[in-house]
Amino acid sequence: MLIERGAPGFDDLLRRLIWNVRSPERRSPDAVVLPVSTEEVAAAIRDAARRGQRVALRGSGHNYQGAALRDEGLLVDIGALDRVEIDAVSRRARVGAGVKGGRLIRQLAGHGLAFPIGHCADVALSGYVLAGGIGWNYGEWGPACANVTAIEMVTAAGEIVVATADEFADLFWAARGAGCAFFAAVTGYELVLHELPAAAFVVDTAFDAGSAPHIAEWLDTAGAAADSTVELICLIGPDVHTGRPAITVRAVASAGSVEGARKKLAPMLSSPPGATLLRPAELKALPFADLPGFSSLPGGKRVAADQVWSDHPIGDLLRATAHLAEGPQRSSAISLTALGGRATTPGMPGGIDGALSVGGTASAGIYALWDGAEDDRRHVEWVAAADAALAPFRSGRYVGEADVFVAPDRLAQCFTPHALGRLRELRARYDPDGVFLNCLPAGG
Ligand SMILES: Cc1cc2nc3c(=O)[nH]c(=O)nc-3n(C[C@H](O)[C@H](O)[C@H](O)COP(=O)(O)OP(=O)(O)OC[C@H]3O[C@@H](n4cnc5c(N)ncnc54)[C@H](O)[C@@H]3O)c2cc1C
């Protein structure tokens, strides 16, 4: 189905397709097409190319900057391509790119299997795996893109190809981490599955922001000692319950049993000496497959976000950003995650041979969510202030979350110079006429 700009319901459709409500206010494609099969995606791309119309892709519209929306062209929505076929014996699944992580993990759990989906249930594999995919149990399973063996896609010429490490190996390389710099339409993934950790255990403790130096010291020790299945997160921003400036320490462990997971978090149950509690530790046991529901962010909001990788301990990142804990609003936070000793850089543990070529042992995501347009400036400035405070510690950025549109050099920070050069060469080869609108600068 093709819906053109100006048709009844077109603006509502854009608002439904894009998570950040600011984006459709600023940009609009000429038309949206809603294919239901790979063949229909290919036909839509061929028709657009014939008309000289450029093409943008949408999986679930969860890019924080609304990257799928451009001010021109045809938006091809991959969202309806969401089939799931599970082969429990070979531990492989074939999925449509539009499948959402929450649905996938529930279906896999029925077979005692799992995949490193993203932290929120509504994010589709589409753009998430394409960007790299830093999801649950990262310390054990690594990035999602390291857990795919084949990627079905439609090229700018409208051809359907399946890229693997042996066939179309250069497209397979690029699709593992290029994110919005990719130059084909991904329609499906073949996934490597893992044994489902039956249980997860979460400890959530909020401290007064003034305790930051004590917490930072404690985090340096706890982070270094944590098991690879423990995700250690430090949230800097107003406490969700009281609104007071807070540092919230969240530790998540997964294991075969609740007791096993709880045991791994024993060191996180003691408070940092000298720190002032805002709320005592909340302990929660839940099935692993329920984790995405546990940490979901609210939809229907105005959003500004950014992200940096770092090789510094998260205690250092906390010291650098604690002064921003007052935050512009309760739903805004700087989220520091110790990545269980894994780094995404090739040659390092967890590194892959793909476009996901920079990384770090920690990730700092900066998320501001709010309601009224009158508050835009305050929130955007807070995100920029956090990004500036983290700059001395930065080893790169993650193309899946960083604001690559804010400045021309941003995209280059998401890749090594070699990987960026290779992406440019491959785009010139596979999409010489620039059919796909992507975030690689035009002509680059
Ligand atoms: C609430 C929330 C939670 C998140 N949690 C995580 C997380 O835990 N880990 C993580 O790594 N990231 C996370 N992200 C970031 C998210 O993974 C990326 O923004 C990703 O792009 C979302 O995928 P999407 O399909 O919705 O992308 P969309 O917003 O639909 O598209 C963004 C861009 O990706 C490209 N793209 C998307 N689909 C395709 C396709 N099929 N073929 C070719 N190009 C395509 C296009 O360039 C498009 O412009 C989260 C985002 C949100 C909003």
PDBQT file of the ligand as one rigid body, heavy atoms in Angstrom, charges set to zero:
ROOT
HETATM    1  C1  LIG A 501      13.345   2.849  23.648  1.00  0.00    +0.000 C 
HETATM    2  C2  LIG A 501      14.608   2.499  22.919  1.00  0.00    +0.000 A 
HETATM    3  C3  LIG A 501      15.434   1.513  23.410  1.00  0.00    +0.000 A 
HETATM    4  C4  LIG A 501      16.607   1.160  22.726  1.00  0.00    +0.000 A 
HETATM    5  N1  LIG A 501      17.421   0.193  23.245  1.00  0.00    +0.000 NA
HETATM    6  C5  LIG A 501      18.544  -0.173  22.582  1.00  0.00    +0.000 A 
HETATM    7  C6  LIG A 501      19.406  -1.193  23.092  1.00  0.00    +0.000 A 
HETATM    8  O1  LIG A 501      19.152  -1.775  24.135  1.00  0.00    +0.000 OA
HETATM    9  N2  LIG A 501      20.510  -1.497  22.393  1.00  0.00    +0.000 N 
HETATM   10  C7  LIG A 501      20.816  -0.895  21.208  1.00  0.00    +0.000 A 
HETATM   11  O2  LIG A 501      21.811  -1.256  20.583  1.00  0.00    +0.000 OA
HETATM   12  N3  LIG A 501      20.035   0.080  20.705  1.00  0.00    +0.000 NA
HETATM   13  C8  LIG A 501      18.913   0.451  21.364  1.00  0.00    +0.000 A 
HETATM   14  N4  LIG A 501      18.117   1.447  20.859  1.00  0.00    +0.000 N 
HETATM   15  C9  LIG A 501      18.513   2.098  19.609  1.00  0.00    +0.000 C 
HETATM   16  C10 LIG A 501      17.943   1.318  18.434  1.00  0.00    +0.000 C 
HETATM   17  O3  LIG A 501      18.463   0.011  18.398  1.00  0.00    +0.000 OA
HETATM   18  C11 LIG A 501      18.322   1.982  17.123  1.00  0.00    +0.000 C 
HETATM   19  O4  LIG A 501      17.883   3.280  17.120  1.00  0.00    +0.000 OA
HETATM   20  C12 LIG A 501      17.758   1.246  15.914  1.00  0.00    +0.000 C 
HETATM   21  O5  LIG A 501      17.975   2.006  14.752  1.00  0.00    +0.000 OA
HETATM   22  C13 LIG A 501      16.282   0.990  16.019  1.00  0.00    +0.000 C 
HETATM   23  O6  LIG A 501      15.881   0.136  15.001  1.00  0.00    +0.000 OA
HETATM   24  P1  LIG A 501      14.654   0.543  14.100  1.00  0.00    +0.000 P 
HETATM   25  O7  LIG A 501      14.428  -0.579  13.164  1.00  0.00    +0.000 OA
HETATM   26  O8  LIG A 501      13.517   0.993  14.933  1.00  0.00    +0.000 OA
HETATM   27  O9  LIG A 501      15.259   1.793  13.306  1.00  0.00    +0.000 OA
HETATM   28  P2  LIG A 501      14.403   2.919  12.555  1.00  0.00    +0.000 P 
HETATM   29  O10 LIG A 501      14.264   4.089  13.455  1.00  0.00    +0.000 OA
HETATM   30  O11 LIG A 501      13.191   2.347  11.977  1.00  0.00    +0.000 OA
HETATM   31  O12 LIG A 501      15.420   3.297  11.384  1.00  0.00    +0.000 OA
HETATM   32  C14 LIG A 501      16.579   4.036  11.660  1.00  0.00    +0.000 C 
HETATM   33  C15 LIG A 501      17.551   3.905  10.504  1.00  0.00    +0.000 C 
HETATM   34  O13 LIG A 501      18.091   2.581  10.485  1.00  0.00    +0.000 OA
HETATM   35  C16 LIG A 501      18.217   2.134   9.150  1.00  0.00    +0.000 C 
HETATM   36  N5  LIG A 501      17.345   0.960   8.975  1.00  0.00    +0.000 N 
HETATM   37  C17 LIG A 501      16.373   0.517   9.819  1.00  0.00    +0.000 A 
HETATM   38  N6  LIG A 501      15.849  -0.608   9.338  1.00  0.00    +0.000 NA
HETATM   39  C18 LIG A 501      16.506  -0.884   8.186  1.00  0.00    +0.000 A 
HETATM   40  C19 LIG A 501      16.419  -1.932   7.232  1.00  0.00    +0.000 A 
HETATM   41  N7  LIG A 501      15.555  -2.925   7.377  1.00  0.00    +0.000 N 
HETATM   42  N8  LIG A 501      17.253  -1.920   6.162  1.00  0.00    +0.000 NA
HETATM   43  C20 LIG A 501      18.144  -0.925   6.001  1.00  0.00    +0.000 A 
HETATM   44  N9  LIG A 501      18.264   0.114   6.854  1.00  0.00    +0.000 NA
HETATM   45  C21 LIG A 501      17.445   0.129   7.936  1.00  0.00    +0.000 A 
HETATM   46  C22 LIG A 501      17.817   3.269   8.249  1.00  0.00    +0.000 C 
HETATM   47  O14 LIG A 501      18.962   4.004   7.911  1.00  0.00    +0.000 OA
HETATM   48  C23 LIG A 501      16.913   4.101   9.147  1.00  0.00    +0.000 C 
HETATM   49  O15 LIG A 501      16.931   5.456   8.792  1.00  0.00    +0.000 OA
HETATM   50  C24 LIG A 501      16.940   1.821  21.519  1.00  0.00    +0.000 A 
HETATM   51  C25 LIG A 501      16.107   2.839  21.019  1.00  0.00    +0.000 A 
HETATM   52  C26 LIG A 501      14.957   3.164  21.727  1.00  0.00    +0.000 A 
HETATM   53  C27 LIG A 501      14.083   4.266  21.210  1.00  0.00    +0.000 C 
ENDROOT
TORSDOF 0
